[in-house]
Amino acid sequence: MNNWQRWVQAPNTTSFRRALFQIHLWLGIALGSYILLISVSGSAVVLRPQFSRWFIASEVPSETGEALAGSALEARVADVYRDYRIINIVAPTRPGRATYVVLERGGEESSRYFDHYSGLDLGDTYPWQARTVEWLTRLHDDLLMERATGRKVNAAGGMVLLLMVITGVVIWWQGRRRWRDGLLVKRSSPHSMLWQLHSVLGFWSLLLLFIWGITAIYFAFPQPFDFIINAMDSDLEDFDRPDSWLLFLIDMHFGRFRGSWPVLPYIWVVLGLLPAFMYISGFIVWYRRVIKKYQRY
């Protein structure tokens, strides 16, 4: 039996597969903290628009009654925020929008939304929930570094992720007779439930993991992608660029689904946690097989 036949029939017996397994394993262990950080923060960032709607009351609850305006509005605002110095009052530019009020106290400025119908304070224009999501966004995008530096680090992480995806696909192959075992979790499998989940979810999330890796590279180094797009467009003077495929990958990265089902962003939150689960499950399987076995001796 030659090497190719051994690979097709019994890949576990090949030294090539064992070498790739070690590469996959140690890359996952080395980058575990980074994977967790990017995965969890990325899932949170998907709900960034929802957080704005949930916690920033920029719309008035009701437009019943007569809206305050002019001197009446200024007097009511001064009464509500009597402990502050009013710096500016910005009237809404469209129906339903709340009045924007800029305040100062103790040398610190703040801003609030004000209901000019009920004459009540609606809350901070930038509450801690929104600040937390913005912090997570900076963490995910730039690792709290300078923009260029952080994105280059993420690009390196994307390259490693692609390497892990490729090695994971090779490791997933169990031979011609058993390859279907890697598609579904089975009670009759000789492998543990956690091992099966790691293998099965890794296979079914292959495309999404690949997209995340590719787009992480693009955000830091767009030039090669622009070169490909320009090569696909023979007329460089027109405004129609053949970049729809790239825009699709970017939307997939961030979970942007304009005009689609409202539930999709929440599904993307769960999918965004897949890399974290892959790391945790892989680490536990390795710990049980290697560390605990070593501790017995």
N, C-alpha and C positions, 0 to 999 in steps of 0.2 A: 504494500500500500504506500503510494507516494504521499508527499506532504499535502497536496491539494485534496486527495481522497480522505486523508486523516482529518483535514479541516472540515470537509463536508459531513463526514460521518461522526467523528468524535473530536470536536475542537478542543476539549479539555485536555487532550493528550499532547497537544502541540506546545512547543516552547514559545512560539510567537504569541499565542493567546495568553499564556502565563505572564509573559513580559508586559503585554498591554494591560492585564489585570493589575499588576503592580503600579504601572503608571497612573491608571485610573484611580486606584486606591489612594496613593500618596498625594496626588493632586487634590483629591477631595478632602483629605485630612488637613493638608497644608492650608487650603483656602476655606476651611469650614466657617470661620468667623465672618469672613468677607461674604460668603454665600448667604449666610443667615441675615446679615445686615442689609444686603441689596434686596433679598427676597422679601423680607418683612416691610422695609421702607417702601419698596415698589408697590406692594399691595395697598399700603395706606395711601399712596399718592394717587392711585386710581380713583379714589373717592374724594379727591380734592374739590371738584365742583359741588358734590353733595354736602360736604362739610360747610361750604359757603352758604348753601341754602338752609342748612339746619341751624347754624349758629350765628349767622349775620342777618339781623332783621332789617334789611334794606328796603323792604316793602311795607306799606301800612296794612294792618290787618283788615281794615274796612274803610270804604270811602263814603260812608253814610254821614249826613250832616254837612255843615258848611266848613270848608277848610280855612284855617287861620292864614292871614297874609298881612304883609306890610307891618305897621306898628303893632297890631294885635298879635301877630306871630312873634315879633321881637319881645313884647311884654311877657307873653306866656313862656317863651324860652328863658328869659331872665328870671322868671319866677321858679321854674323847674330846676334850673342850674344856678341857684342863688349863691352857692359857695364857690363858684367859678367866675373867672373873667371871660366874657364871650369875645372871641376874636373874630369869628366869621359865621354867618348863617347862609347856607347855600340852598336856595329853593329847588325843589325837584324839577327836572326838565321833561318828565313824562308822567302820565297818570299812574297812580299806584306806588310811585316811588316816595320814600320817606325824605324828610328834610335832613340835610347834613349840617351838623353843628360842630365848630371847632372851639375848644375850650382851653383855658390855661389856669393852673393853680400851683403855687409853690415853684414857679419857674418851669413846670413840665406841661407840655401840650398834650391834649387828647382829643378824640373826636367821637361823637355819638350820633346815632340816628334818632330822629324825633318825629313823632306822629302829629302832623299839623291838623288832623281831624279831631282826635281825642285830646290832644295837648299833653301826651304822655311820652316819657322817655322809652325808647325801644332797645337800647343797649349799645355796647361798644361796637365801633365799626371794624375793629380788629381784635376779637376776643382771643383768649389763650388757646382755644381749640383750633382757630385758624392759624395762629402763630405756630402751633405744634406741627400742623400739616405742612406749613411752609418750611419749617426746620427740617422735617423729614424729606421734603422735596430737594432741598439743598444737599442733604446727606446722600440721597439716592443719586442725584445728578452729578455732584462734584465732590462728594465725600467731605464736605465742609472745607475744602481747599479752594485755591484760586481756580476759576472755571477751567482754564486750559490744563492745568496740572491734574485736577480731579478727573477730568474726562479722559486724559491719557492713562491714568491708573485704571479707570473703568474699562478702557479699551484693552488693556493688558488682561484684565479679568475676563473680558469677553473672548479673547483669544484662548485663554485657558479653558473657559467654558466650552468652546467649540471643540477643543482637544478632548475634553472629558466626554462630550456627546459622541464624538467619533469612536473613541475607545469603548464607550459604553455600548454602542451598537454592535461592535465586534464581540464584546464579552457576552452580550445578550444572546447571540447565536448559540444554540445548544445542540446543533446537529440536525440532519435532515429528518430524522424520526421524531425529534422532540422539540422542534422549533415552535410548534403551536402552544407548547406549555408556557412560553413567554408572553402569550397574548391575554391569558385569563388567569385569575387566582383560582386554584383548585385545592380541595381538601385532601385529595389523594396524592398531592405532590410530596416528594421526599424533602423538599425545602420548607423552611419555616414560613409563616404567614408574612412576616416582615420582609424576608428575602424576596418573596414573590411580589409583594407590593412594590418594592424598590425596582424590580425588573420590569413588571407590567406597566407601572406608571411612567417609568423612564422611556419605555417604547412608545406609549401613546402620547407622551408630551414631547416627543423628539422634535417635531417641526417647530413647536413653540420655543423650546430651548434654543434651537438653532437660530431662530429669528432674534431672540434676545441677545445672543452672542454677536450676530452680524451687526445689529443696530447699535450696540455698545461701541463697536469699532467705528461705525459711521459717524457717531456724534463727536468723536475726537479727531477722526481723519476722513473728512468728506471728500477729499480730492480724488482718491481712486474711484469712488462711486460717480463723481461728476465726470471723470474721464470716460467711464463706461457709458453714461447717459449721452455724452457728447458724441461718442463713437456710434451710437445708435441713431443719431439725428444727423442726416446728411445736410440739412439746411440749418445752419447755425444762426441765421438772421431772423428766423421766425420765433414766435413766443410759445409755441407748443413743444414742450419737452417730453420725451418718452420716459417720464419718471413716475408713472402711476404705480409701478411695482414697488418703488422705493417708498412712496407715500403710504402704500398699503402696509409695508413692513413697519413703518414708524407708528401708524395707527394701531397695529397689532401689539407693538411694544408697550404703548401707554394705555391700551384698552379704550381707545376713542371710538365710540360707536354712535355717530350723529344720526338722529332720527330713527334709531333702532329700538329694540325692546328695552324697557327700563331695567330689566333684571340683568342684562348682560354685564354692566360694570361690576355687579356683585359676584357674578360667576368669575370675572377676571380677577377679583380679589382672591378668590380661592385658588385659581390657577397660578397666581403670582406667588403663592406659598409653596408650590411644588418643589422649587430648588431647595428650600429649607427642609422640606420633608425628605427629599432625596439624600441630603447630607445627613440628617439625623438618623434615618433608617439605615443608611450605609455604614455610619459610624457604629451604631448599635450592633449590626451584624458582624462587623469587624471585631468589635470588642468581645462579643460572645465567642467568636471562633478563635481569636488569637490571644487576647489579653487574659481572659479567664482560663483558657487552656494552659497558657504559660504559667499562671499563678498556681495551678495545681501541682506543678513540679518544683 
